[in-house]
Amino acid sequence: MRNFVMRLFAVLPLTLATLSLPSIVSAAEDVVIVYDGSGSMWGQIDGVAKVEIAREVIGDLIATWPEDAKVGLMAYGHRREGDCSDIETLIAPGPLDRSAFVSTVNGVTPRGRTPLTESVRQAAELLSYRDTQATVILISDGLETCQADPCALSAELAQQGVNFTAHVVGFDLTEEEHAGLACIAENTGGVFVPAQDANDLRDALALVQSAVDLEPLLPSQPEPEPEHEVDADIELEAPAAVLTGASFTVSWSSTIDPQDYVTIVPVGADQNTRGVYQRVRGDTENSLTAPAEPGLYEVRYVQNEGARVLGSAPVEVVEAKVSISAPDEVTTGASFVVSWSSSIHPQDYVTIVPTGADQGAYTNYQRVRGYNENSLTAPAEPGLYEVRYVLNEGTRVLASAPVEVVEAEVSISAPDEVTTGASFAVSWSFSVHPQDYVTIVPAGADQGAYTNYQRVRGYNENSLTAPAEPGLYEVRYVLDEGSRTLASTPVEVVEAKVVLNGPSMARAQTPLRINWSMAIHPQDYITIVPAGADEGTYQDYIRVRDNLEGDFDAPAEPGLYEIRYVLQEGARTVSSLMLEVVGADAPLDDGAGLVLPSQARPGETINVSWSGGADSADQRISLARADQADFSWIEAHRIGEETTLELTMPNEPGRYEVRYLDIGGQAVLGRAIVEVE
């Protein structure tokens, strides 16, 4: 398969420039598109954001796919910044609803990181890759950013899966970055195609679309007669009768070419007819899925070159009999149990739809796997519905049962007033579904809007964080199913008032102690940044936790800075204090007016004078090592009315500091460095 991938690179320029590629997504095969919603998708190509290019191209592509294509959509990095768990199944694999698919893609807003490895893993799990054929298409404009190894994962999926394939479109990557994504395709027998602009992306997706079915890359046209026909008869074996939609084993006596295939078609169908099929590869046995409609069929071994039938065996497809049961009445958005008499195929599914909905309609669903029971989530809107058992093959309904969905009654409570950025308690009368959530949004926000939120799980109380901006808001209980608001209560968010205290001047890289009047939220933080820095800028910082003071080292570079108290919610500054950072040996003065030489010899006596002071009864001039605590010293002299004294320097060379101390007020009113050398 590595050779196949390399051949695609070789033919790509000619193929993309000259061919109109066919649209062939196998209706029998579930596909999940993993879509990059990371912040880098806001990068531009020729003045257009990559996310806008991707939306347009995917929309054009989906318009060409057949309605019976079974396609799902997963996105990552689209909800939260810096969150490697931000992965969401937006559309479960099922019959394609073009308008809903395009609308969902257009609703993805890039924000966060690139957990592509875990996304591919989750897509594979969604497709039950250990039990059935599974195909993932990854569209990414960057490499993994969440400390995972996509190459190792893809090798693992290929080894554990029945027939797992991942195709990768690398959008706007450098040559050096290609290998970091190409290994995913290479390890799983897929295709890696780079794309640098809108046209490349369109062609790359078309090429991958063809590769999903491993069709020839040439456009549809009459097949020429082969120069040398293979003169061979293949013996096939298949069951005499199989159930509609069931998987059954087919074997053949020998393989002519790995690209030949076995398929099931109605008896007497034209030679070029093809139903569900499997490439023979190097095997002599595989499984097919019976058609959804009962009748007489035949299994064929077909030569890929010329579509010539080399062998066949008759199969009767008989009606499968399944019954399904569910509660007569369920609550909007609630989880409820559904059971069925037997599973025809692991990829069949049960779903709940409005009464009388068209064949192939579905909302949330569950694959039957090998089980006879599972749970569904009731729709958000009350009304008459039916639960259906649907064959994966042909999306044909085999059984149904009526269900009435009634309105859930939930109440929610929260404080009338909370402080910006503060954590506050929210309670609700009961939990309809564990994945429902409570959130706080501006008053009157659209249905489905949310900011920070908490899943209700099985609880009746949790906490939310108030927004950073004051104003009128509402706390909502929202059904996970349909994002419908069941209950809300008003909350006014008022401005937080925090007072910061700290030095107005400090030497570079010297210790500072900073105090704040209150901690609004434990995850708020104190930081020191250049004066006038943008909101959200931070350098060294400490979380406030439940403290009211913390220690820093002053910045290394002299200049004007701000000490800021920043809300974790919204990274908004609610209080700041100016700080001037001076050189490491600069004198500092807070009213003392110290005057002394900056250098002295070991043992030399120097004259120290001062012009200010405090009203405290205990004031002293001290000599200390520069790194000693403020109120420890080598020697100290209590002072009164005098304004000068003599100090003898230590015999040991080094950096020392003369300080004017207000002992009563626990303040340093002045300090100056003396280099003894």
C-alpha positions, 0 to 999 in steps of 0.5 A, a space after each residue: 500500500 505504501 507503493 499505492 500512496 507514492 503512486 498517488 503523489 506521482 500522478 497527482 499533478 496530472 490527475 488534479 489538473 485534467 480530470 473531473 473525478 467521479 463521486 463514488 462513496 460506497 453506500 455500504 460503508 460508513 465514513 467519518 470525516 474528522 474536521 480541524 477546528 483548531 485556531 490555526 484554521 483562521 490563518 489565511 491563504 491569498 487573503 481568505 481564512 482557511 476555515 472559509 476555504 474548507 467550508 466552501 470546498 466541503 459544501 461543494 463536495 457533499 453536494 456530489 455525494 449520493 443520498 444513501 452515503 453514510 457519512 459522519 462528522 467529528 470536529 476538534 478544537 472548536 469549542 475551547 482554547 487549550 483543551 486537548 479533550 475538545 473533540 465532539 461527534 457533530 453528526 453520527 454516521 448515517 444516511 447523508 442529510 446534505 443541508 444539515 451536514 453543510 450547516 454543521 460544518 459551517 457552524 464550526 468556529 476554530 478556537 483551540 488545539 489539535 488533538 488529531 490522534 485522539 480524534 482519529 481514535 474516537 472516530 474509529 471507535 465510533 465506527 466499531 472498527 474492531 467489528 466491521 470495515 471502517 473509514 476515516 477521512 482526516 482534514 488537518 492544517 497542522 500537526 498533533 499538539 497534544 503530546 500523542 503519536 498519530 503514527 503509532 496510533 494508526 499502526 495500532 488501529 490497522 492491526 486491531 481493526 477488521 479493515 480500518 483505513 484512514 485517508 488524510 488531507 494535509 491542508 497548508 502544510 510544509 514539506 517537512 510537516 507532511 511525514 507527521 500526517 502521511 504515516 496515518 494513511 501509510 499505516 492503514 492503507 489510505 491516501 495522503 494528499 497535500 493541498 496548498 490552496 482552495 483548488 488543491 483542497 477541492 481536488 484532494 478531497 475528490 481524490 480521497 473520495 475516490 480512494 474511499 472506494 478504491 475506484 480507478 482515478 479515470 472518469 467514467 467511460 466505456 471500458 475498452 476490450 482487454 488485449 488479453 482476456 483471462 480465461 478462468 472459471 472461479 468457483 464461488 460458495 455462498 449460503 443458499 439463503 440469507 436474511 435481508 441486511 445480514 452479513 454472510 461469508 463468501 469464498 472463491 477458489 482462486 484470486 486472479 488480481 487483488 483488485 478483482 471483487 466479489 459482489 451480490 446482485 439480482 439474478 440476471 443483472 447486467 454484467 456491469 451491475 455491482 451491489 455491495 462488494 469487497 475487493 478480493 485482495 490476496 484472500 479467498 474468503 470475505 463477507 458481504 451484506 445481503 440487500 435490504 429487499 428479499 428476492 433471488 440474487 447471485 454472488 459474483 466474482 468480477 474481474 476488475 479489468 473489463 468488469 467480466 464475471 468469472 464465476 457466480 453462485 445463487 443466493 436467496 435473500 429472505 425477509 428478516 423478522 425483528 420486533 422492537 419495544 420501548 416505553 409508551 411514554 418518555 420525557 423530552 431529552 431523557 434516556 430510555 431503554 429500547 430492546 429488539 428480538 434479534 440483531 441482523 447485522 452489527 451495523 444495523 441501528 435503532 433510532 427515534 423519529 417523528 411518527 410517519 417519518 420517511 424511510 431513512 430518517 433518523 435522529 440520535 441512534 445506536 448501532 445494534 452491535 451484537 446486543 438486544 438492548 440499548 438506550 436512546 435519548 428522547 427528542 427535545 420537542 414533545 409529540 408522537 414518535 416511533 422507535 425503529 429498527 433499521 437495516 444498515 444496508 439500504 436503511 430499510 425499516 424492519 420494525 417500529 414501536 410508538 412512543 409519546 414524548 412528553 414535556 419535562 418539568 425542571 426548575 433551576 435556581 441561582 443567586 440574584 447577584 454574583 461578582 464578575 469572575 466569581 464561582 457561584 452555586 446553581 441547583 435544579 429540581 432533577 436531572 433529565 439526562 446526565 449529558 444535559 448541562 447548566 450554563 450562564 448566558 446573556 439575558 435573551 441569548 439564542 437557544 443553544 448559546 452557552 459560555 462556561 457550563 457544567 454537565 448535570 450528570 446525576 446531580 442536582 447542584 454544581 457551580 458555574 463561573 460568572 462572566 468577566 463583564 458585568 450585566 444581566 444574564 440568565 442561568 439555564 438548564 439545557 437539554 443535551 438533545 437539541 440544545 433546548 432550554 428547559 428552565 432559566 433564572 435571571 442573574 445580575 453580574 456586578 463588577 468585582 472590586 479588588 485593591 492591590 498593594 505592593 511597592 511602587 519601585 523595585 530593583 531588577 530581580 529582587 523579591 517583591 511581596 504583593 497583597 490583594 484585598 480579596 480572592 474572587 476565584 481560586 484560579 484568578 491570577 496575579 501577574 507583572 507585565 509591561 505597562 500598557 500591555 494588551 488584556 490577556 498578556 501575562 508573564 510570571 504569575 501566581 494563582 490567588 487560590 485562597 490567599 491574599 498575598 504572594 511573592 514575586 521576583 521583580 522583572 530583570 529589565 528596568 522599566 515601567 510595569 503593571 502588577 495586575 489582578 486578572 480574572 481567570 474567566 475572560 482573562 480580564 484585569 480588574 485591578 492594577 498597580 504601577 511598578 517602576 523597576 530600576 537597575 540592580 544597584 540603583 538607590 531606592 527612596 521612599 522619603 528617607 533621602 539617603 546619601 552615601 558613596 556607591 563604592 568603598 574599600 574593605 574596612 573603610 569608614 564612610 559617611 551616611 546622611 539622610 534628609 527625611 524619615 518618619 514619625 516613629 520613635 524607633 528609626 535606624 540606619 542599618 548595614 546588611 548584605 544585599 541579599 539579607 532580609 529587610 529587617 536583619 542586619 550586620 549592624 544597626 544604629 538607632 537615630 534621633 535628631 542627627 542626620 549623619 553617621 559613620 559606618 565602617 565597611 566589612 573586611 569581606 568584599 561584596 555587595 552591601 546595602 545601607 537601609 533607613 528602617 522604620 521599625 515601628 511602621 515595619 517599613 523601609 524608607 530608603 536603601 542604597 547599594 555599596 560595592 565593597 572591593 
